[in-house]
Amino acid sequence: MTPGLIIAAPASGTGKTTVMLGLLAALRDRGQIVQPFKNGPDYIDPAFHRVASGRPSVNLDTWAMGPSMLAGLASAGQGADLILAEGSMGLFDGVASKGATGTGAGSDLAALMGWPVVLVIDASGQAQTAAAVALGLARFRAGVRVAGVIVNRIASPRHEALVRAGMAEAGLPVLGVLPKRGAIAMPERHLGLVQAEEQPALQALISDAGQLVRENVDLDALIAAAASDTTPAAAPKITPPGQRIALARDAAFSFVYPHLLQGWRDAGAEVLPFSPLADEAPDPSADTCWLPGGYPELHGATLADANHFRAGLRAFAETKPVHGECGGYMAMGEAIIDKGGIRHPMAGLLGLVTSYEKRKMHLGYRLARLAQPIPGHASGSSLRGHEFHYSTILTQPDAPLADVTDANGDPVPETGSTRLQPGGGLSTGTFFHLIAGAS
């Protein structure tokens, strides 16, 4: 397998994503092909990775994916010069109970794939103590090898000298030292896959981050530290929701995991994108319609005025299956109430009414056993996914779609819902985003 590294950190907010983007940009500028991955359930960072690297970034999730699926997806790195995987939160942060392969922590992925870890350490407000933190991470778990550190937010030459002295005492190679650069700031993370490619702020950040990395990171030493224990494997077989899939795809509906889209296409399915925001309806020749998550609440008025889209979706749903995830599920309901209290009528395929007037975060892994089928998965199937939204259910009159539990096995009230349309079409929706089927 192509050698790889995991770019990780002690915690969120260290500058890990900026470093990852800078590495992708700097190595690409050197003519090297780098395959990006993202640990865990995330749509935003992979979108950034794609812009920086020119290659689709793939999610690898040890809680939701089995070993064979992880190995198959990691084979996207075949033919590249290097694999870079961005961690999530802190290196050892995952859920309490093991899922399909692990807890979802970046350390699980590092141990499974044999990818050494490059730690991004925020040294602001400390000096030699940064080495103690890095050394603790390096020694915490057998099977996870820390190849070196990139020290971020260094204030002065004296600060750098003290941090380097600490790292030398700890026996940890310093692969880069990044000065404080207030001009480099992440763009608003209220972006989806579509928006990320259109953001001037993101392009400027990638350019600045690439320059920062070129000037301050030993790229040759970083590349030399890469390794892999993984044997190339066949791409996972993923059952598509239909042969011809009408897929909502625009700024309001952009959250689809790349491995699912690729899996659908590998299985011979055809994906037919359409834009609800442009008042487009699903292609009538499709045999199923999939409404991904995204930000419909930001576009409530536009969707409410998209009469062609709503009428076309209702006509399609009369005889064919329609499935929505999170934002797509909400758009299938009766209405979305935005943060200002304005009610926007939606498609009405389900009775769901959701509100953003009082934000409440719903976050975590989900294991669902289907009481009714959804496109691509029969009744009784178990699915692994992830839920992340701020909406509140006001009304959900339809039959529950699934028994849903969190990563600890505790019941989750957001069961999704299902409704059989008069013409025989089945409309279904969930608040969780599907990652993989569960054995």
Disulfide bonds with the S-S distance in Angstrom:
none
